[in-house]
């Protein structure tokens, strides 16, 4: 469905300045996949159809906003697919999310994070790699050895190298959002991956329109200063992307219904 682009705070003489990508760039930004490989396959097919109906673009990118894993049942398949796809083409850009960070901290031996990660989605990720969750009273140090064996090292190293941000023209892409009042170049890793209410409730312009996931909403949040596209794939069965090209915007959503 087409969207009315958000208005810029830089209107001059009554003329509304619409946000725009870099000249000639076509972007499909995808919200939190969370282990829903079935929806991911369907969305990529739909994006291919959408892109094929348009004139060729000078530059084309499909950008994933992080949280590829956890909660849904097919995290292993999602990681393999996007890892392999990115190796084949530079058109695939993947950002790191807070769930990927929790996985890395767990792998690196933080047992407190591991315990929390298992509760908020990590157990489903490990099950997708063939590893059952630990039982009550199990030694997490011993379990961590199984975790390190279950997840291929090439996926872990790939996740470590994933960037936190991307930029095109008037759009800034990250997983969670930004700290209001702080320049984009000075944003911290913690805020880019974890911020929620302080960002969501702030109406100020942030130096760019922030395109993000992380915070589930029933409908895409199209605001003057941000666009939130996490429609809760693992919970709602709806995975959403936004098409951006010049000052054009359009939503592309899929479900299993």
N, C-alpha and C positions, 0 to 999 in steps of 0.2 A: 504494500500500500504506500502511495506517495505521502510525504510529510511536508508540512510547512517548516522551512528551516528556522532555527532560532535566530533572534535578532542580535546584532552586535551592539555593544555599548559605544561604538565608535561612529554612530550615525552623524553625518555632517550635513548641515543645511536641510534637515528633514529627510534626507535620503537614507534608507535603511541599508546598512552594510551587512550582507549575508556572509556567514563563514564559508570558506572554500578550501578544498584540498590544494596541494601544489598543482601547478598547471599540467594538464595531461595525465594526472594520476587517478586511477580507479581503485577504490579500496572496498573490500568486504570485511567488516569487523564482526567477529563472532563472539557471542557471550559465553558464559561458563558452561562447559560441556559436562563436567562432573561424571565421567564414566559412562555416558550415554552414547556408545558407539553407533547404535542403531539410528539415533537422531542425527548424529554427525554425518553419517553416510548419506542420509536423506537430504540434509541441508547442503552438503557439498554438491550433490546432484542438482538441487534447485538453483544454487549459485551458478553452476555451469550453464544451466539453461538461460538464466537471466543474463549472464555475461555474453552468451552466444547470440542473443537477440540484439545486442548493442554493436555499434561500430567498434573496430579494434581500438584499444586504448594504447597510448604511448607507454604507460607504466601500469602494471596490474599487480595488486597484492591482496592476498587473503590473510587477515591478521586475527590471531586468537588472543583473547584478553586474559588468559590464565585460568587456573582451576580446571585443568584437563581431567584431573583425577578425583577420586574419593566419592563416596555416597552412592553413585550409580554402580551397576554391576560389571561394567566392561572397561575399567581403567587400563588394563594391560593392552587391550585391543586399540584403545585410543592412543596410547603412547607409541605403540609400534607403528600405527598408521601415520601419525603426524611426524614422528622421527624419520621414517623412511621417505615420506613425501617431501620433507624439507631437504633431505639429502639430494633429491632429484631436481628440485627447482628452487630458485631464489625468490620465487613469488610467494612462498609461504613464510610468514613471520609469526613467531610464537613468543608471547610474553609469559613471564613467570607470575604465578598467583600465590596467595598465602598457603594454599594447600600443598603446592609444590615445595614451598619453603619448609613447611612442617615435615614433609617427607625427608628433605635433605638434613634437617636438624636431627631427626630420628636416626637416620642412617649414620650420621656423624657421632652418635653415641649419647645424645641428650635423652635420658630415660624419662624425664618428666614430660618432655614434649612428645615422646613416643606414646606414653600412656594417654595423653590428651588426644593425640592424632588418631589413635585407634578408636576413640569414642566419637570423634566427629567426622568419620568417613574413611579413615585409614584401614579399618578392618575390611571394608568392602574392596579396597584396592588390593590388599594382600590376598584376599580370597580369589580375585581375578588372576593372580599369579600362582594360584594353587596352594596357598598357605593359610591354614585355619587360624583364627584368632587365638591368643593365649587363653588358657583356662585360669580360673580364680586361683591365686597363690602361685602361679608359674613364675619362675625367675625371668624377669625382663631382659637381663643381661644375656642369658642363654637364648631367649627368643629373638633378640636382636641379631644374633648370628644367623638364625634362619631367615630373617628378613633380608639381610645382606646377600644371602645365597639365592633368595627367591627372585629378586628384581635384578635383571641384567645390568651390569656395570655401565654398558654403553648408554642406557637410558638415564642413569643417574648423572653421568658426566654431561650428557646433552642438556638435562634440566639445569645443571649448575651454570651452564653457559648462556641460558636464556636471558635476554635483556628484560629490564623492568618497564621501559617506556619506548614509544615511537612517536614520531611527529610528521604531520603533513599539512603544510599551510597553516590554517587557523585551527586545526584539530590536534589535540594531544591525547595519546592513548596510553592507558595504564590499567592495572587490575582493579584497584579499589577506589582511587581518587587522589586528591592532593590536599595539602594543608593550606587552608585559606590564608591569604596574606603573605605567603612565602613564594618567592620566585620559583618558576618551574625548574630551573637548573639547580636549585638548592633543596629540592624535595628529598626527604629521607626515605630510605628503603622501607622502614616500618610503615610510614604513612602511605606510600605507594601500594603496599600490599595489604594493609589492614584497616586503614581509616574508614569510618562509617559516618556517624551522626554529625560530627563537626563539619564534615564536607557536605553531606547531603542537605543539611539545613541551611547552608550559607548561600545567599543569593548573589554574592559578589562575582564579578568577572575574574577569572584566574589567569589571564594572559593568553588563554586559548579556550576553546570549547573542549571540555574533558569528556572523552568517550571511555566508559568504564563498565565493569561488571561488578561482582562481589556482593552487591546488595539486591536481594530478590524482590522484584516487583511484579504484580500481575500484568501490568502494561509497561511498555517501554517508557522511560522517563525522558521526555524531550523538553529540556529547559533552556533558557537563554545561555547558561554557563556550563551545562553538562548534558550528556546523553547516557543514560543507564540502560544497558541491554541484557541484564541477567534476568531472564524470565523463569528461572528455577527448573531447568531441564529435568533434573533427577526427581523433583517433587511434582511438577505440573505436567511433565511429558511434552513441554514446548521448548524448543531451542531457537534462538533468534539471532539474526545477523542484521547489520545495517549497511546498505550500499551508499557510498559517498563518492561523488565525482564532481569536481568544480563545486558549485553551490547546490547540486542535486542531492537529495536524500530519499531513500526508500527502504522500508522494512521488509525483510524476508524471514518468515517463521515457518517451522515445520512441527508437526506432531505425529504421533502414531495412530491417531483416530482415523 
